[in-house]
Amino acid sequence: MGPLAVTQLLALISLTVALDNGLLKTPPMGWMAWERFRCDIACKDDPKNCISEGLFRDMADRLSEDGWKELGYEYVIIDDCWMSRLRDKQGRLQPEPSRFPGGIAKLAKYIHDRGLKLGIYADMGTHTCMGYPGTTLDKIDIDAQTFASWGVDYLKFDGCSSNAVEQMLGYPLMSKALNATGRPMAYSCSWPVYVGGLPPNVNYTFLGDICHLWRNYYDIQDSWDSVLSIVEWFSNNQDDLQPAAGPGRWNDPDMEKSHVEVYWRPLSQSASALVFLSRRTDMPYLYHSSLGKLSYDAGNYEAYDVFTGATVTGLNATTEFTVSINPSGVVMWYVYPKKSIQTDEDAQENLKTHMAKTVPRHRIVL
C-alpha cells in the first residue's frame, strides 16, 4: 500500500472516529501491573506476585480499602501476559484459565463492586510484546466487542510485532471499534513510542482525535533513575509535547531547566496545587519566585504546606517567596484565594475533597 493510499484511508477513518465520549477529562489515576510484576506467570512458585486474578483482586482491595479511591485512583489495569496462548473457537481472546479461572467478566464485576474500573492490555500486531496473541487488523472489531462484553473500562493498546503501516491503520480502527461497542472505554495508544515519540513522525492533533492518552517514551523500570530519565526526555522535548495535552488527550508533564520542576494543578473553588520538585543531588535548593511568575491571576492568596502543615500568608501575584527544597525532595502547596478566614484544618479537609476532582494542567516555569 502506497503513502497516498494510506493517507486517503486515514482521512476516511478520521471522518468516522471521534473519541469525545466524555472520558478522561482529567488524567487517569490508578494501578498498572507492568512496572513491578512484569510477566511473572509462575503462580505455583510465586502465587502472590504472579499475573493472576488474585493479584488484581488484591490491588482492587488496596485501592478501595486503603483510601486511594477517595483520592482519585480508580483504575486497576492488567498489562501483558494475561491471555491464553490460543484464541477460543470463535476467534476471541481468552484469559489463561489456570491464572484467571473466573474469567475477566467476573474480575470486572469484582472491581466494579468496589467503585473502581478495570483496564486491560492488547497489542496491535501478530503477538504481544511477550509473545501472546496479538490483535491483527482483522481481529480489531472482535477484540473490541470482547472487551466491551467483559465490562472493560480502559484499553492499553501496544504495538509490538507490527509495522508502521499496520500501526497507522490499526490505532484509528481500534478507536472506531471501541466507539462502535457502545461501551465507554478509555483508550491508551502506544503508537508514538514506535515512531520516535515526536513530530513530524507523530501527528498529535490527529492522535488527540482518536486516543485519550498515549505513550511517548520507553518502559519505566523499577528504579528512581528510570523515573528521572523519563522526566529528562519530556523536559528536553516539552515544546512539542505540552501543547498536545488537554482534557481527553494526555501525555506526561513538563519540567523547568534549573533542576527544579514546578507543577501547577487547578482545583475547584479557585484553589490549586503547586508542587516544587528538586532533581538536584548536591544540596538543598532555594527556589525564588512569585505567584505571578507562575501564571496566577492578581489577588490575595494563602498557601497550606501539605507536608509540614504550615500556612504561608500575605501572598499576592507579585509577592516574592522562597521555597527550600531538599535534594530529590518535594514541597507541595495547596493555594487558595484569601476570601475568608480559613483554618489549617479547613485547608486539609478542602485538599482531600479537591484532589479527587481536579483538572490537571502542567506548566513549565522558566
C-alpha positions as a Markdown table, in Angstrom:
| # | Residue | x | y | z |
|---|---|---|---|---|
| 1 | Met | 0.0 | 0.0 | 0.0 |
| 2 | Gly | 1.5 | 3.3 | -1.1 |
| 3 | Pro | 1.7 | 6.5 | 1.0 |
| 4 | Leu | -1.1 | 8.2 | -0.9 |
| 5 | Ala | -3.5 | 5.2 | -0.3 |
| 6 | Val | -2.6 | 5.2 | 3.4 |
| 7 | Thr | -3.3 | 8.9 | 3.7 |
| 8 | Gln | -6.6 | 8.6 | 1.9 |
| 9 | Leu | -7.7 | 5.7 | 4.1 |
| 10 | Leu | -6.7 | 7.6 | 7.3 |
| 11 | Ala | -8.8 | 10.5 | 6.1 |
| 12 | Leu | -11.8 | 8.3 | 5.7 |
| 13 | Ile | -11.2 | 6.7 | 9.1 |
| 14 | Ser | -10.9 | 10.2 | 10.8 |
| 15 | Leu | -14.3 | 11.2 | 9.5 |
| 16 | Thr | -15.9 | 8.3 | 11.4 |
| 17 | Val | -13.7 | 8.4 | 14.5 |
| 18 | Ala | -14.5 | 10.9 | 17.3 |
| 19 | Leu | -13.3 | 9.7 | 20.7 |
| 20 | Asp | -15.0 | 12.5 | 22.6 |
| 21 | Asn | -17.0 | 10.1 | 24.7 |
| 22 | Gly | -16.7 | 12.2 | 27.9 |
| 23 | Leu | -13.9 | 10.1 | 29.4 |
| 24 | Leu | -10.6 | 11.3 | 30.9 |
| 25 | Lys | -11.3 | 14.9 | 31.2 |
| 26 | Thr | -8.6 | 14.6 | 33.8 |
| 27 | Pro | -5.6 | 12.2 | 33.5 |
| 28 | Pro | -6.4 | 8.7 | 34.6 |
| 29 | Met | -5.1 | 7.6 | 38.1 |
| 30 | Gly | -4.8 | 4.0 | 39.3 |
| 31 | Trp | -2.6 | 1.0 | 39.3 |
| 32 | Met | -1.0 | -1.0 | 36.5 |
| 33 | Ala | 0.8 | -4.3 | 36.9 |
| 34 | Trp | 3.8 | -4.0 | 34.5 |
| 35 | Glu | 6.3 | -1.8 | 36.3 |
| 36 | Arg | 6.5 | -4.1 | 39.3 |
| 37 | Phe | 5.1 | -7.5 | 38.3 |
| 38 | Arg | 6.1 | -7.7 | 34.6 |
| 39 | Cys | 5.3 | -11.1 | 33.1 |
| 40 | Asp | 5.5 | -13.2 | 36.2 |
| 41 | Ile | 3.3 | -16.2 | 35.4 |
| 42 | Ala | 4.9 | -18.7 | 37.9 |
| 43 | Cys | 1.9 | -18.9 | 40.1 |
| 44 | Lys | 2.9 | -22.2 | 41.6 |
| 45 | Asp | 6.2 | -20.8 | 42.8 |
| 46 | Asp | 5.2 | -17.2 | 43.3 |
| 47 | Pro | 1.4 | -17.1 | 43.9 |
| 48 | Lys | 1.2 | -13.6 | 45.5 |
| 49 | Asn | 3.1 | -11.9 | 42.7 |
| 50 | Cys | 2.2 | -13.7 | 39.5 |
| 51 | Ile | -0.2 | -12.2 | 36.9 |
| 52 | Ser | -3.5 | -13.7 | 38.0 |
| 53 | Glu | -6.9 | -12.7 | 39.1 |
| 54 | Gly | -5.8 | -12.9 | 42.8 |
| 55 | Leu | -3.2 | -10.1 | 42.2 |
| 56 | Phe | -5.8 | -7.8 | 40.7 |
| 57 | Arg | -8.4 | -8.5 | 43.3 |
| 58 | Asp | -5.9 | -7.7 | 46.0 |
| 59 | Met | -4.9 | -4.4 | 44.3 |
| 60 | Ala | -8.6 | -3.5 | 43.9 |
| 61 | Asp | -9.0 | -4.1 | 47.7 |
| 62 | Arg | -6.0 | -2.0 | 48.4 |
| 63 | Leu | -7.3 | 0.9 | 46.3 |
| 64 | Ser | -10.8 | 0.7 | 47.8 |
| 65 | Glu | -9.9 | 0.0 | 51.4 |
| 66 | Asp | -6.7 | 2.0 | 52.0 |
| 67 | Gly | -8.1 | 5.4 | 50.9 |
| 68 | Trp | -6.7 | 5.5 | 47.4 |
| 69 | Lys | -10.0 | 5.5 | 45.7 |
| 70 | Glu | -11.1 | 8.7 | 47.6 |
| 71 | Leu | -8.0 | 10.4 | 46.2 |
| 72 | Gly | -9.0 | 9.6 | 42.6 |
| 73 | Tyr | -7.1 | 6.3 | 42.0 |
| 74 | Glu | -9.8 | 4.4 | 40.2 |
| 75 | Tyr | -8.3 | 2.2 | 37.5 |
| 76 | Val | -6.9 | -1.4 | 38.1 |
| 77 | Ile | -5.1 | -2.2 | 34.8 |
| 78 | Ile | -4.0 | -5.6 | 33.6 |
| 79 | Asp | -0.9 | -5.5 | 31.4 |
| 80 | Asp | 0.7 | -8.2 | 29.2 |
| 81 | Cys | 0.7 | -11.9 | 29.9 |
| 82 | Trp | -3.0 | -12.3 | 31.0 |
| 83 | Met | -4.0 | -14.2 | 27.8 |
| 84 | Ser | -4.2 | -17.8 | 26.9 |
| 85 | Arg | -1.7 | -18.7 | 24.1 |
| 86 | Leu | -4.6 | -19.5 | 21.8 |
| 87 | Arg | -7.8 | -17.7 | 20.9 |
| 88 | Asp | -11.1 | -19.6 | 21.5 |
| 89 | Lys | -13.1 | -21.4 | 18.8 |
| 90 | Gln | -14.9 | -18.1 | 17.9 |
| 91 | Gly | -11.6 | -16.4 | 17.4 |
| 92 | Arg | -11.8 | -14.4 | 20.6 |
| 93 | Leu | -9.1 | -13.6 | 23.1 |
| 94 | Gln | -9.4 | -15.5 | 26.3 |
| 95 | Pro | -7.6 | -15.4 | 29.7 |
| 96 | Glu | -5.2 | -18.1 | 30.8 |
| 97 | Pro | -7.7 | -20.3 | 32.7 |
| 98 | Ser | -5.2 | -21.5 | 35.3 |
| 99 | Arg | -4.4 | -18.0 | 36.4 |
| 100 | Phe | -7.8 | -16.4 | 35.7 |
| 101 | Pro | -10.2 | -19.2 | 36.5 |
| 102 | Gly | -13.2 | -16.9 | 37.0 |
| 103 | Gly | -12.7 | -15.1 | 33.7 |
| 104 | Ile | -12.3 | -11.4 | 33.0 |
| 105 | Ala | -16.0 | -10.5 | 33.3 |
| 106 | Lys | -16.2 | -11.9 | 36.8 |
| 107 | Leu | -13.0 | -10.0 | 37.7 |
| 108 | Ala | -14.5 | -6.8 | 36.2 |
| 109 | Lys | -17.6 | -7.2 | 38.4 |
| 110 | Tyr | -15.4 | -7.6 | 41.5 |
| 111 | Ile | -13.6 | -4.4 | 40.7 |
| 112 | His | -16.8 | -2.5 | 39.8 |
| 113 | Asp | -18.4 | -3.6 | 43.0 |
| 114 | Arg | -15.7 | -1.6 | 44.8 |
| 115 | Gly | -16.4 | 1.5 | 42.8 |
| 116 | Leu | -13.3 | 1.0 | 40.6 |
| 117 | Lys | -12.7 | 0.5 | 36.9 |
| 118 | Leu | -10.9 | -2.3 | 35.0 |
| 119 | Gly | -8.3 | -1.8 | 32.3 |
| 120 | Ile | -6.8 | -4.4 | 30.1 |
| 121 | Tyr | -3.9 | -4.8 | 27.6 |
| 122 | Ala | -3.8 | -5.8 | 23.9 |
| 123 | Asp | -1.3 | -5.4 | 21.2 |
| 124 | Met | -1.6 | -4.1 | 17.6 |
| 125 | Gly | 0.3 | -6.9 | 15.8 |
| 126 | Thr | 0.7 | -10.6 | 15.4 |
| 127 | His | 1.9 | -11.0 | 19.0 |
| 128 | Thr | 2.1 | -9.0 | 22.2 |
| 129 | Cys | 5.5 | -7.9 | 23.4 |
| 130 | Met | 5.8 | -11.1 | 25.5 |
| 131 | Gly | 4.6 | -13.4 | 22.7 |
| 132 | Tyr | 0.9 | -13.8 | 23.5 |
| 133 | Pro | -1.8 | -13.5 | 20.8 |
| 134 | Gly | -1.9 | -10.0 | 19.2 |
| 135 | Thr | -4.7 | -8.0 | 17.6 |
| 136 | Thr | -4.1 | -8.0 | 13.8 |
| 137 | Leu | -6.2 | -5.7 | 11.6 |
| 138 | Asp | -8.8 | -8.4 | 11.0 |
| 139 | Lys | -9.3 | -9.0 | 14.8 |
| 140 | Ile | -9.8 | -5.4 | 15.9 |
| 141 | Asp | -13.6 | -5.5 | 15.8 |
| 142 | Ile | -14.0 | -8.8 | 17.6 |
| 143 | Asp | -11.4 | -7.8 | 20.3 |
| 144 | Ala | -13.2 | -4.5 | 21.0 |
| 145 | Gln | -16.5 | -6.3 | 21.2 |
| 146 | Thr | -15.0 | -8.9 | 23.6 |
| 147 | Phe | -13.6 | -6.3 | 25.9 |
| 148 | Ala | -16.9 | -4.5 | 26.0 |
| 149 | Ser | -18.8 | -7.7 | 26.7 |
| 150 | Trp | -16.5 | -8.3 | 29.7 |
| 151 | Gly | -17.2 | -4.8 | 31.2 |
| 152 | Val | -13.7 | -3.4 | 30.5 |
| 153 | Asp | -13.3 | 0.3 | 31.1 |
| 154 | Tyr | -9.8 | 1.0 | 29.7 |
| 155 | Leu | -7.7 | -0.4 | 26.9 |
| 156 | Lys | -3.9 | -0.1 | 26.7 |
| 157 | Phe | -3.1 | -0.9 | 23.0 |
| 158 | Asp | 0.6 | -1.7 | 22.5 |
| 159 | Gly | 2.4 | -2.0 | 19.1 |
| 160 | Cys | 4.9 | -4.9 | 19.2 |
| 161 | Ser | 5.1 | -7.2 | 16.2 |
| 162 | Ser | 3.5 | -4.7 | 13.8 |
| 163 | Asn | 4.9 | -2.4 | 11.1 |
| 164 | Ala | 4.4 | 1.3 | 10.5 |
| 165 | Val | 1.5 | 0.8 | 8.1 |
| 166 | Glu | -0.3 | -1.6 | 10.3 |
| 167 | Gln | 0.0 | 0.9 | 13.2 |
| 168 | Met | -1.1 | 3.7 | 11.0 |
| 169 | Leu | -4.3 | 1.8 | 10.2 |
| 170 | Gly | -4.8 | -0.2 | 13.4 |
| 171 | Tyr | -4.8 | 2.5 | 16.0 |
| 172 | Pro | -7.6 | 4.6 | 14.4 |
| 173 | Leu | -9.5 | 1.4 | 13.5 |
| 174 | Met | -9.5 | 0.3 | 17.2 |
| 175 | Ser | -10.7 | 3.7 | 18.2 |
| 176 | Lys | -13.6 | 3.3 | 15.8 |
| 177 | Ala | -14.3 | -0.2 | 17.0 |
| 178 | Leu | -14.3 | 0.8 | 20.7 |
| 179 | Asn | -16.9 | 3.5 | 19.9 |
| 180 | Ala | -19.0 | 1.1 | 18.0 |
| 181 | Thr | -19.4 | -1.2 | 21.0 |
| 182 | Gly | -21.5 | 1.4 | 22.8 |
| 183 | Arg | -19.5 | 1.0 | 26.0 |
| 184 | Pro | -17.4 | 4.0 | 27.0 |
| 185 | Met | -13.8 | 2.8 | 27.3 |
| 186 | Ala | -10.7 | 4.9 | 27.8 |
| 187 | Tyr | -8.2 | 4.3 | 25.0 |
| 188 | Ser | -4.4 | 4.4 | 25.6 |
| 189 | Cys | -2.3 | 4.3 | 22.4 |
| 190 | Ser | 1.3 | 3.2 | 22.4 |
| 191 | Trp | 1.7 | 4.4 | 18.7 |
| 192 | Pro | 4.1 | 7.4 | 19.3 |
| 193 | Val | 6.8 | 5.4 | 21.1 |
| 194 | Tyr | 7.1 | 3.1 | 18.0 |
| 195 | Val | 7.8 | 6.0 | 15.7 |
| 196 | Gly | 10.1 | 8.1 | 17.9 |
| 197 | Gly | 7.6 | 10.0 | 20.0 |
| 198 | Leu | 7.9 | 13.4 | 18.4 |
| 199 | Pro | 6.7 | 15.4 | 15.4 |
| 200 | Pro | 6.8 | 15.2 | 12.4 |
| 201 | Asn | 6.6 | 11.4 | 12.8 |
| 202 | Val | 3.8 | 11.8 | 15.4 |
| 203 | Asn | 0.7 | 13.9 | 14.5 |
| 204 | Tyr | -0.5 | 14.8 | 17.9 |
| 205 | Thr | -3.5 | 16.7 | 16.6 |
| 206 | Phe | -4.8 | 13.5 | 14.9 |
| 207 | Leu | -3.7 | 11.4 | 17.8 |
| 208 | Gly | -5.8 | 13.5 | 20.2 |
| 209 | Asp | -8.9 | 12.8 | 18.0 |
| 210 | Ile | -8.6 | 9.0 | 18.3 |
| 211 | Cys | -6.9 | 8.4 | 21.7 |
| 212 | His | -7.4 | 9.6 | 25.2 |
| 213 | Leu | -3.8 | 9.3 | 26.1 |
| 214 | Trp | -0.6 | 8.0 | 24.5 |
| 215 | Arg | 2.8 | 6.6 | 25.4 |
| 216 | Asn | 5.6 | 8.7 | 24.2 |
| 217 | Tyr | 8.7 | 7.0 | 25.6 |
| 218 | Tyr | 10.2 | 3.7 | 26.8 |
| 219 | Asp | 9.1 | 1.5 | 29.7 |
| 220 | Ile | 9.5 | 2.7 | 33.2 |
| 221 | Gln | 11.8 | 0.4 | 35.3 |
| 222 | Asp | 11.5 | -0.3 | 39.0 |
| 223 | Ser | 14.1 | 2.4 | 39.9 |
| 224 | Trp | 14.3 | 6.2 | 40.6 |
| 225 | Asp | 16.9 | 6.5 | 37.9 |
| 226 | Ser | 14.4 | 5.3 | 35.3 |
| 227 | Val | 11.8 | 7.9 | 36.5 |
| 228 | Leu | 14.4 | 10.6 | 36.2 |
| 229 | Ser | 15.5 | 9.5 | 32.7 |
| 230 | Ile | 11.8 | 9.7 | 31.5 |
| 231 | Val | 11.4 | 13.1 | 33.1 |
| 232 | Glu | 14.5 | 14.4 | 31.4 |
| 233 | Trp | 13.3 | 13.2 | 28.0 |
| 234 | Phe | 10.0 | 15.1 | 28.5 |
| 235 | Ser | 11.9 | 18.1 | 29.6 |
| 236 | Asn | 14.1 | 18.1 | 26.5 |
| 237 | Asn | 11.0 | 17.8 | 24.3 |
| 238 | Gln | 8.5 | 19.8 | 26.2 |
| 239 | Asp | 7.8 | 22.3 | 23.4 |
| 240 | Asp | 6.4 | 19.5 | 21.2 |
| 241 | Leu | 4.6 | 17.6 | 24.0 |
| 242 | Gln | 3.0 | 20.2 | 26.2 |
| 243 | Pro | 0.7 | 21.7 | 23.6 |
| 244 | Ala | -0.7 | 18.3 | 22.8 |
| 245 | Ala | -2.2 | 17.7 | 26.3 |
| 246 | Gly | -5.6 | 18.7 | 27.5 |
| 247 | Pro | -8.9 | 17.2 | 28.7 |
| 248 | Gly | -9.4 | 13.9 | 27.0 |
| 249 | Arg | -5.9 | 13.8 | 25.4 |
| 250 | Trp | -3.0 | 13.4 | 27.7 |
| 251 | Asn | 0.8 | 12.8 | 27.9 |
| 252 | Asp | 3.2 | 13.5 | 30.8 |
| 253 | Pro | 4.1 | 16.8 | 32.5 |
| 254 | Asp | 7.0 | 19.1 | 31.7 |
| 255 | Met | 9.7 | 20.5 | 33.9 |
| 256 | Glu | 12.0 | 23.5 | 34.1 |
| 257 | Lys | 15.6 | 23.9 | 33.3 |
| 258 | Ser | 17.1 | 24.8 | 36.7 |
| 259 | His | 16.8 | 21.2 | 38.0 |
| 260 | Val | 13.7 | 22.2 | 39.9 |
| 261 | Glu | 10.4 | 21.1 | 38.4 |
| 262 | Val | 7.2 | 23.2 | 39.2 |
| 263 | Tyr | 3.8 | 21.6 | 38.6 |
| 264 | Trp | 0.6 | 23.5 | 38.8 |
| 265 | Arg | -2.8 | 21.8 | 39.1 |
| 266 | Pro | -6.1 | 23.7 | 39.2 |
| 267 | Leu | -8.7 | 22.6 | 41.8 |
| 268 | Ser | -12.2 | 23.6 | 42.4 |
| 269 | Gln | -13.3 | 26.9 | 44.1 |
| 270 | Ser | -10.3 | 28.7 | 42.5 |
| 271 | Ala | -7.8 | 26.7 | 44.6 |
| 272 | Ser | -4.8 | 24.9 | 43.1 |
| 273 | Ala | -2.0 | 22.6 | 43.9 |
| 274 | Leu | 1.6 | 23.8 | 43.5 |
| 275 | Val | 4.4 | 21.3 | 43.6 |
| 276 | Phe | 8.1 | 22.0 | 43.7 |
| 277 | Leu | 10.3 | 19.0 | 42.9 |
| 278 | Ser | 14.1 | 19.2 | 43.1 |
| 279 | Arg | 16.3 | 17.0 | 40.9 |
| 280 | Arg | 19.4 | 18.3 | 42.5 |
| 281 | Thr | 21.6 | 15.8 | 44.4 |
| 282 | Asp | 24.2 | 18.2 | 45.8 |
| 283 | Met | 22.4 | 20.4 | 48.4 |
| 284 | Pro | 19.1 | 22.0 | 49.4 |
| 285 | Tyr | 18.0 | 24.5 | 46.8 |
| 286 | Leu | 16.4 | 27.9 | 47.5 |
| 287 | Tyr | 13.8 | 28.4 | 44.8 |
| 288 | His | 12.7 | 32.1 | 44.3 |
| 289 | Ser | 9.6 | 33.1 | 42.5 |
| 290 | Ser | 6.2 | 34.7 | 42.8 |
| 291 | Leu | 2.7 | 33.6 | 42.0 |
| 292 | Gly | 2.5 | 36.0 | 39.1 |
| 293 | Lys | 5.5 | 34.3 | 37.5 |
| 294 | Leu | 3.7 | 31.0 | 37.9 |
| 295 | Ser | 0.7 | 32.4 | 35.9 |
| 296 | Tyr | -1.6 | 33.2 | 38.9 |
| 297 | Asp | -4.1 | 36.0 | 38.5 |
| 298 | Ala | -3.9 | 39.2 | 40.5 |
| 299 | Gly | -5.4 | 38.8 | 44.0 |
| 300 | Asn | -4.5 | 37.8 | 47.6 |
| 301 | Tyr | -3.7 | 34.2 | 48.4 |
| 302 | Glu | -2.6 | 31.8 | 51.2 |
| 303 | Ala | -0.8 | 28.5 | 50.8 |
| 304 | Tyr | -1.1 | 25.5 | 53.0 |
| 305 | Asp | 2.1 | 23.3 | 53.1 |
| 306 | Val | 0.8 | 19.8 | 52.7 |
| 307 | Phe | 3.8 | 18.1 | 54.3 |
| 308 | Thr | 4.6 | 20.5 | 57.2 |
| 309 | Gly | 1.1 | 21.8 | 58.0 |
| 310 | Ala | 2.3 | 25.4 | 57.9 |
| 311 | Thr | 0.4 | 28.2 | 56.3 |
| 312 | Val | 2.1 | 30.8 | 54.1 |
| 313 | Thr | 0.2 | 34.1 | 54.4 |
| 314 | Gly | 0.4 | 37.5 | 52.8 |
| 315 | Leu | 0.8 | 36.2 | 49.2 |
| 316 | Asn | -0.4 | 38.1 | 46.1 |
| 317 | Ala | 0.7 | 37.9 | 42.5 |
| 318 | Thr | 3.8 | 40.0 | 43.0 |
| 319 | Thr | 4.9 | 38.8 | 46.4 |
| 320 | Glu | 8.4 | 37.2 | 46.1 |
| 321 | Phe | 8.7 | 34.0 | 48.1 |
| 322 | Thr | 11.5 | 31.5 | 48.7 |
| 323 | Val | 11.0 | 27.7 | 49.0 |
| 324 | Ser | 13.7 | 25.5 | 50.4 |
| 325 | Ile | 13.7 | 22.1 | 48.6 |
| 326 | Asn | 15.9 | 19.2 | 49.8 |
| 327 | Pro | 17.9 | 17.2 | 47.2 |
| 328 | Ser | 15.4 | 14.9 | 45.4 |
| 329 | Gly | 12.8 | 16.5 | 47.7 |
| 330 | Val | 9.3 | 17.8 | 47.2 |
| 331 | Val | 7.4 | 20.7 | 48.6 |
| 332 | Met | 3.6 | 20.8 | 47.9 |
| 333 | Trp | 1.4 | 23.8 | 48.5 |
| 334 | Tyr | -2.4 | 24.0 | 48.5 |
| 335 | Val | -3.0 | 27.5 | 47.3 |
| 336 | Tyr | -6.4 | 29.2 | 47.7 |
| 337 | Pro | -7.7 | 32.8 | 47.4 |
| 338 | Lys | -7.9 | 34.7 | 50.7 |
| 339 | Lys | -11.6 | 35.4 | 50.6 |
| 340 | Ser | -12.4 | 34.4 | 54.1 |
| 341 | Ile | -10.7 | 33.2 | 57.2 |
| 342 | Gln | -9.7 | 29.5 | 56.7 |
| 343 | Thr | -8.0 | 27.4 | 59.4 |
| 344 | Asp | -5.3 | 24.8 | 58.7 |
| 345 | Glu | -8.0 | 22.1 | 59.4 |
| 346 | Asp | -10.2 | 23.7 | 56.7 |
| 347 | Ala | -7.4 | 23.6 | 54.3 |
| 348 | Gln | -6.6 | 20.0 | 55.0 |
| 349 | Glu | -10.3 | 19.0 | 54.5 |
| 350 | Asn | -10.6 | 21.0 | 51.3 |
| 351 | Leu | -7.4 | 19.5 | 49.9 |
| 352 | Lys | -8.8 | 16.0 | 50.4 |
| 353 | Thr | -12.0 | 16.9 | 48.7 |
| 354 | His | -10.4 | 18.7 | 45.8 |
| 355 | Met | -7.7 | 16.2 | 44.9 |
| 356 | Ala | -10.2 | 13.8 | 43.5 |
| 357 | Lys | -11.9 | 16.5 | 41.4 |
| 358 | Thr | -9.0 | 18.1 | 39.6 |
| 359 | Val | -8.4 | 19.2 | 36.0 |
| 360 | Pro | -4.6 | 18.8 | 35.8 |
| 361 | Arg | -2.5 | 21.2 | 33.7 |
| 362 | His | 1.2 | 21.1 | 34.0 |
| 363 | Arg | 3.1 | 24.3 | 33.3 |
| 364 | Ile | 6.8 | 24.8 | 32.8 |
| 365 | Val | 8.4 | 27.5 | 34.9 |
| 366 | Leu | 11.4 | 29.2 | 33.2 |
